[in-house]
Amino acid sequence: MSKIRFAAVVALCLLVVPLESGLVRAASAEATLIVRLPRMKTPAKSITIAAMAAGTGDVLARQTITGERTQVALTVRAVPQVVVAEWLLSDGTKASGHSALLRPVDGGMLTVDVAPAPAPRPGPGKSFVMMNAAYRLPGRDRPAAAAAESSVAVAGAAAAQSGTGAQRGPMRIGVPADLFTVTGLDVSPRNVAAVVITDLGNSAACYGEGDGFVIVETDPRVLELIRAEIELSNSIYGDPATRITNRYVAPTHSVGGSWSSDGTTLTVTLRLVDAQGKQLFSKSATGPVSQFSEINARAAKALAAAISCPPRGSWSGTVTYSRTTASYSENVRDYPTLKTTQWTESRSIYYARITITGVAARTVIGAPLRATAVIAASNQERSGTHQVDSQGCSVRGPKVLDATVRTVTDLAGSATQALGGSLSINQDGSYKVSIDHFDEVRQNGTRSNAMVSTGWCDPEKEKANNYSRSEPITDQPAYFDGAQERLINISGRVDPKDPDTLQGTFTEKDPPSQYGPPGRTGETVITWNLRRAPAPAKK
């Protein structure tokens, strides 16, 4: 049975088209939509494109084309509408996308681009939404229900399997329109509720911190469509393998709130209440009324975090960073009576022990961290020339002149620095720790020069040419990573068996460089061990 998936994104469009009667006005003429589609990296078996009336969800036109085509023309009524598309990919997965609100004019032609957008998928600890929107089957006069992720009836079946006693698993949240008030805007509470559903469903939750939530449908009209779809799927016209059973579970909590505008600014307040109407959380966001979508999304994200991310203790621990480089080069020139060897070698070490003293208790994306680093840096450079002259001075003089000229530089320094950064733990369990703002370390030391030689023909020259002297060197900079880079990036994946610990080791050896000395080597080693404190006791 063919279905067109159409999520609550249509509700976003309804905000800019106030509907007084709830019906799309009749149009006496038609318009043409030229829908342009991108070429997919993964070939599509087919693409279904539909134009849907913004007021009712009626399908105004629909075509299914092969994956090679990138353009299609639809003849539609000249009413406010949205174009949606669904790609059936060769690997069996699907992608969908939609246009902005369109207002084609009578007898006109309008070109619109529609590209697929990744749909959120349920994952560990992730909040996700199960929504339904109406469409009409071609050739039938009765509506059916299509699901954005899966039907509410299927959601109910999954929830019912968890038992009928105390709630287990994700919190089941309803978003009824009668819990919303609108002030200063020509927008219906029903449309506001639909936008809240979309933004709550797209809001990230915290990995491994609670069971998340599921939004279940409460609109009586949509529930009736679902009932009709269940009835149809269980009729002789339905595929027995895809029949839906009616095991719908009612919400345990509700979200309501208000949109209030003075004509310039908009304040969105969203509240979570339990079955007895007791308010559990309230989150607000304010901004220019023209940015209503972003304002509502901010409030929804904050509320989703409050629901799905229970208070936890802060993260603390240590990170060590070690960077060692070394090089050696040698050049030998050998003649019958003269051999000269020149060499250069160096070694530098940059070591930092970083103590993380606190990260925001909730591990939302980009939680700031505070850290202190104790840094030690050292640098040694040695170079010289060794020369052996076997020509000799005379029959009675020395037969060999052996001379070595050497330069040695030794520098060292240390510092304690306050650092910043962030910790992110994503819905799929991956995490990233960034530590930045490393400042240079000032080094002090000495540079010594010496010449040691024997075999001069003139003993006085031997005394004059042999020397050893040293001079101090102060305030020389040593940079993080041996260059002017100032951050550490650590990534990994949370161990589900120990979600309160982040630890690991990263080792990387420098690849051979075609530009540096042939004997150059380098190695970076990073270790980290962070632990999260127990949740604070409830007062």
Buried (B, 14 or more C-beta within 10 A) or exposed (E): EEBBBBBBBBBBBBBBBEBEEEEBEEBEEBBBBEBEBEEBEEEBEEBBBBBBBBBBBBBBBBBBBEBEEEEBEBEBBBBBBBBBBBBBBEEEEBBBBBBEBBBBEEEEEBEBEBBBEEBBEBBBBBBBBBBBBBBBBEEEEEBBBBBBBBBBBBBBBBBEEEEEEEBEBBBBBBBBBEBBEBEBBEBBBBBBBBBBBBBBBBBBBBBBBBBBBBBBBBBEEBBEBBBBBBBBBBEEEBEEEEEBEEBBBEBBBBBBBBBBBEEEBBBBBBBBBEEEEEEEBBBBBEBEBEBBBBBBBBBBBBBBBBBBBEEBBBBBBBBBBBBBBBBBBEEEEEEEEEBBBBBBBBBBBBBBBBBBEEBBBBBBBEBEBBBEBEBBBBBBBBBBBBBBBBEBBEEEEBEEBBBBBBBBBBBBBBBEBEBEBBBBBBBBBEBBBBBBBBBBBBBEBEBEBBBBBEBBEEEEEBEEBBEEEEEEEEEBEBBBBBEEEBBBEBEBBBBEEEBBBBBBEBEEEBEEEEEBBEEBBBEBBBBBBBBBEEEEEEE
